[in-house]
Amino acid sequence: MTFEVLVNVSLRPGIADPQGATIERALPALGFAGVGHVRVGKSIAFTVDADDEAAARSTVEDLCHRFLTNPVIEDSSISIAAVAPVD
């Protein structure tokens, strides 16, 4: 089976986010008063082939831990959906 995967990576709470701080400082000048607590992250979309959703999730979790994130300073959330087979 093929699964569509979306991994959202964000800095852990308490880790400085200079990009988020820069965006937050610029917002009032652009007319966006009242927006705060800006944090910047990244999203990574891909497909993975696996026997079932549990196997796909296990593969993606390992991929996140070993390659897509820095587990010391970043957290990740994973969304997985089976791709409908094409006839």
N, C-alpha and C positions, 0 to 999 in steps of 0.2 A: 504494500500500500504506500501511497505517497501522501505526505502531510505538509500543509503550508504552516510555516512557523514565523512568528513575530516575537523577537526578543527586544524588550525595552531595558536599557541600561541607564542607571542613574547613580549619582554619587551618594554614598551613605550619609545619613544625618550626621552633622558635625564636621563634615569634610568641606573645606573652603571651596567655593564655586566662583572663581573670578569672572567667568563668562556670564553667569547668572547675575552677578553684582553689576557688571557693566551694562547689561540690558536693563536691569532695574533702575539704575541711575539715569538712563536715557529716556525712559518712558514718559515721565512728566513733561519733558520738553516736546514730546511728540503728541501731547494731548491725552495721554493715558494715565491720569491721576488715579490713585487708589489701587493700583496693581502692585502687589508685593510678593515677597518670598519666592522670587524667580529662581528656578534651578534649571540647568541645561543638562540634557542627556542625549542619548542616541537610540535609534531604532534600527534593527537589522532584520530584514525579511529574507527568507530562503525556503526551499523545500528539502525534505529529508524522506528517504525511503526506509521503511521499517515494517516489521510484521504486524504491529499494533500500536495504539497510541502510547501505551506504557513504555514500549521499547523506543519509540520516537522521543518521548520526553526524557528518558534516561540518556539517550545520545545527545540531545540538545543541552541538558544540564551539564554533561561532561564537557561539551564544546564550550559552554559559557565559562565554566570554571578554569579550563585549560587555555582558552584562546580569546574569547570575545570580551571578557571582563578582567579587571584587576580585582580579585576577590578581597583584597585588603581594604580598598577604598570604594568599591562599586557594588551595587546590588543589581539583580536582574529579575525581570518578570517574563514569563514565557506564555504565549498563546499558541495553541496547536489546533488545527482543524484538518480533517481528512479531506483530500481532494476527490471529487466524484470522478469515477473512471470514465474515460471517453470511449464511446462505442465505435 
